[in-house]
């Protein structure tokens, strides 16, 4: 009887991060890998695939380039192989269209042998140093046990919706991730309210602005005190460096929470150019003296949603600066309220293998492992609380994947930069020694 194969790595979930890991693992002959996803195919944020929307990171933040610029799975090679390289060159824009990034990821998947869709992981067990991953084929219903030494969780984040909004009861209150699916229904309404302060809210508002000339009343509410741009200056971008991740990681939990609360403009803001485009469009709509059918209000915290006798929604807000409650009626609500990590249920049987902090969150090691041994179960985009705001950034995906592969192999097969920033974020032993030496010199010249 043939002995069952034991994989070195099984990746669960195939979003951009685990897809990048699959691409970087493919050429390593000493690694046997398998990546599983329950979806029928790869489709990255289809509900926000607006025709002119771009990534907020340059094209080098593809699946592989920042770990291996020579990889055949790079975005530039995709352009070359699809006869689009010169078009991209002439375009002179570092920022890739979101729909083209989606096409690029699908192109990479078609060239990889280790990615399998329509496979849902239902349970994981552990015995004698091996993880037993149970998967269910979504087409046939057949169940199979896969054996592996290591697991990489890339199940991603899900829509974050206020608890008082229930999809079965509030059918015309949707998350922004479903925007394009519901847009035909939305355009039949008289009034639409958008809730949120980030890129998705801004893209939807800008997409709907022309419809205000056809009678649509558009309302945009945000909790921050302004519609703020994502901070993108070059020295600020150094906070996406390995050194800053090191610095953040070694802070205590309370300090990390405090920092994340102050860093919204680093990863939750709006593209600067889009803010200007919104203003310019509002200005254009106002030239003829007519009142623009658009309302923008910051400082508005949404606290409740009720359905009136006329079928309209009534949104209950609290104005954080005026400290007043007020209500707004609308036919349709788009919640651009972000995403959150949802721990997959299949981890329940190996919970004793997982390290947690006082809040019950994963205690993620610096190498992105969460297991008790620190080298068996790794996470993608589930370490915001330990590694900082750069966690969901596509630009750091290749760095994290190189770190994970090197940790699993036990040696550096992919070069990982240790220091790239001009800034120094922490006080190291050398600086402390210099400080104390200077203090000693000052004391030596004093009379006591």
Secondary structure, 3 states (H helix, E strand, C coil): CCCCCEEEEEEECCCHHHHHHHHHHHCCCCCCEEEEECCCCCCCCHHHCCCCCEEEEECCCCCCCCCCCCCCCCHHHHHHHCCCHHHHHHHCCCEEEHHHHHHHHHHHHHHCCCEEECEEEEEEEEECCEEEEEEEECCCCCEEEEEEEEEEECCCEEECCCCCCCCCCCCCEEEHHHHHHHHHHHCCCCEEEEECCCHHHHHHHHHHHHHHHHCCEEEEECCCCCCCECCCCHHHHHHHCHHHHHHHHCCCHHHHHHHHHCCHHHHCCECHHHHHHHHHHHHHHHCCCCCCCEEEECCEEEEEEEECCCCCEEEEEEECCCCEEEEEEECEEEECCCEEECCCHHHHHHHHHECECCCCCECCCCCCECECCCCCEEECCCCHHHHCHHHHCHHHHHHHHHHHHHHHHCCCCCCCCCCCCCCCCCCCHHHHHHHHHHHHHHHHCCCC
